[in-house]
Amino acid sequence: MARIRARFDLIDYLMHVGEKDTSVDELIAFQMRKIVEGTAYKRKMLSLPTPGMIGPNSEEDQAKSGVQWHVSDTIPPFTIDDYRELYRRLHYWLHESNPYVGRQELEKNDRKQLWDDARHLGAVLSAHFISIGTTAFYCELKDLTGQTRVIQGEVIVPDQSEPHSVMDQNAQTH
């Protein structure tokens, strides 16, 4: 995840100090595509990152479930179709256009979409949860100390009468 964080840091830098021209947009699109490939296109998209913050359960919820922590959703996640559409839009930026036919007006409109996509993808992945098999991961790309943090734990299968997903309280920080 440190590499994903570095890609977001570069995107942020380019968006704030870079010139608004095609070459900067292409660099942003390239970094975004690498992020999408790294977070969504592994394992044939069987598991997607879900944005959310990890936090303690209330005393009442702890008493009911016996679980100390939960992941709360704060931002709508990308669906598989959202990731596919984003990947398609990024594809546009990564292939050379015909140099004899102007595309400046298109780029002006597409730049706004690209930058909006970059902000949304950053929001989705800034703090997220993902479960792969019986292993759960919680990631903060930048925690309160400015570091990238990944917590890994085993998924606990709850009693079927009370559906919820949780992480093992003995999770390890990486």
C-alpha positions in Angstrom: 0.0 0.0 0.0 3.0 2.3 0.4 3.4 2.3 -3.4 -0.3 3.2 -3.8 0.2 6.0 -1.3 3.2 7.2 -3.3 1.1 7.3 -6.5 -1.6 9.4 -4.8 1.1 11.7 -3.4 2.4 12.2 -7.0 -1.2 12.8 -8.3 -1.8 15.3 -5.6 1.5 17.1 -6.4 0.7 17.2 -10.1 -2.8 18.5 -9.5 -1.6 21.3 -7.2 1.6 22.5 -8.9 1.5 21.0 -12.3 0.5 22.9 -15.5 -2.9 22.1 -16.8 -1.9 20.4 -20.0 -2.2 17.1 -21.7 1.1 15.7 -20.5 0.3 16.3 -16.8 -3.2 14.8 -17.3 -1.6 11.7 -18.9 0.8 11.3 -15.9 -2.2 11.5 -13.6 -4.1 9.0 -15.6 -1.2 6.6 -15.7 -0.8 6.7 -11.9 -4.5 6.2 -11.5 -4.6 3.2 -13.8 -1.8 1.6 -11.8 -3.8 2.2 -8.6 -6.9 0.7 -10.2 -4.9 -2.3 -11.4 -3.3 -2.8 -8.0 -6.5 -2.5 -5.9 -9.3 -3.8 -8.1 -8.0 -6.0 -10.9 -6.3 -8.5 -8.8 -7.9 -11.9 -8.2 -10.4 -11.3 -11.0 -12.2 -8.6 -9.0 -13.7 -11.0 -6.5 -13.1 -8.6 -3.7 -13.1 -4.8 -3.9 -11.9 -2.3 -1.4 -14.8 -0.8 0.7 -14.2 2.7 2.1 -14.7 3.1 5.8 -13.1 3.9 9.1 -12.4 1.3 11.8 -13.6 2.2 15.2 -14.7 0.8 18.5 -18.1 -0.7 18.9 -20.4 0.9 21.6 -20.5 -0.9 24.9 -24.0 -2.1 24.0 -22.8 -3.6 20.6 -19.8 -5.2 22.3 -22.1 -6.8 24.8 -24.4 -8.2 22.0 -21.7 -9.3 19.6 -18.6 -9.8 21.8 -16.7 -7.8 19.2 -14.8 -4.7 20.1 -14.3 -3.1 16.6 -16.3 -2.4 13.5 -15.8 -0.8 10.1 -18.2 2.1 9.3 -19.0 3.1 5.8 -18.5 6.8 5.1 -18.2 7.0 1.3 -20.1 4.9 -1.2 -17.8 2.3 -2.6 -17.0 1.7 -6.3 -18.9 -1.2 -7.8 -17.3 -3.5 -10.3 -19.0 -1.5 -13.1 -17.7 1.8 -11.6 -14.1 0.4 -11.7 -14.6 -0.9 -15.3 -15.9 2.5 -16.4 -13.1 4.3 -14.7 -10.5 2.0 -16.3 -12.1 2.7 -19.7 -11.9 6.5 -19.1 -8.2 6.2 -18.1 -7.5 4.2 -21.2 -8.4 7.3 -23.3 -5.6 9.3 -21.7 -2.9 6.6 -22.3 -3.1 6.3 -26.0 -1.8 8.8 -28.4 -4.4 10.7 -30.4 -4.1 11.6 -34.0 -1.7 14.6 -34.0 -3.4 16.1 -37.1 -6.8 16.4 -35.6 -7.3 18.7 -32.6 -8.7 17.4 -29.4 -8.2 20.4 -27.2 -11.9 21.0 -26.5 -12.4 17.3 -25.6 -9.4 17.4 -23.3 -10.8 20.4 -21.5 -14.0 18.5 -20.6 -12.3 15.2 -20.0 -9.7 16.9 -17.7 -12.5 17.8 -15.2 -13.7 14.2 -15.3 -10.2 12.9 -14.8 -9.5 15.2 -11.8 -12.9 14.3 -10.3 -12.1 10.6 -10.7 -8.7 11.1 -9.0 -10.4 12.8 -6.0 -13.1 10.2 -5.7 -10.6 7.3 -6.1 -8.5 8.9 -3.4 -11.5 9.3 -1.1 -12.5 5.6 -1.6 -9.0 4.3 -0.9 -7.8 6.7 1.8 -9.2 4.4 4.5 -10.7 1.1 3.4 -11.4 -2.5 4.3 -11.0 -5.5 2.1 -11.5 -9.2 2.8 -9.7 -11.8 0.7 -10.6 -15.3 1.7 -10.5 -15.5 5.5 -8.1 -12.6 5.8 -9.3 -9.1 6.4 -7.2 -5.9 5.8 -7.8 -2.4 7.0 -5.7 0.3 5.3 -5.2 4.0 6.0 -3.1 5.5 3.2 -2.2 8.3 5.6 -2.9 7.9 9.3 -2.7 10.6 12.0 1.1 10.4 12.0 1.3 10.6 8.2 2.3 7.0 7.8 0.6 4.3 5.7 -1.0 1.7 7.9 -2.3 -1.8 7.1 -3.9 -4.0 9.8 -4.4 -7.6 9.0 -6.6 -10.0 10.8 -8.7 -13.1 10.5 -12.4 -12.8 9.5 -14.7 -14.0 12.2 -17.8 -15.7 10.9 -20.5 -14.4 13.2 -23.6 -16.2 14.4 -25.9 -16.3 11.4 -28.8 -14.8 13.4 -26.8 -11.5 13.7 -25.2 -10.8 10.3 -22.1 -8.5 10.4 -18.5 -8.6 9.4 -15.7 -8.1 11.9 -12.0 -8.4 12.2 -10.2 -10.5 14.8 -9.3 -8.3 17.8 -5.8 -9.7 17.7 -5.1 -8.1 14.3 -1.5 -7.4 13.4 -0.2 -4.0 12.2 2.1 -4.0 9.2 
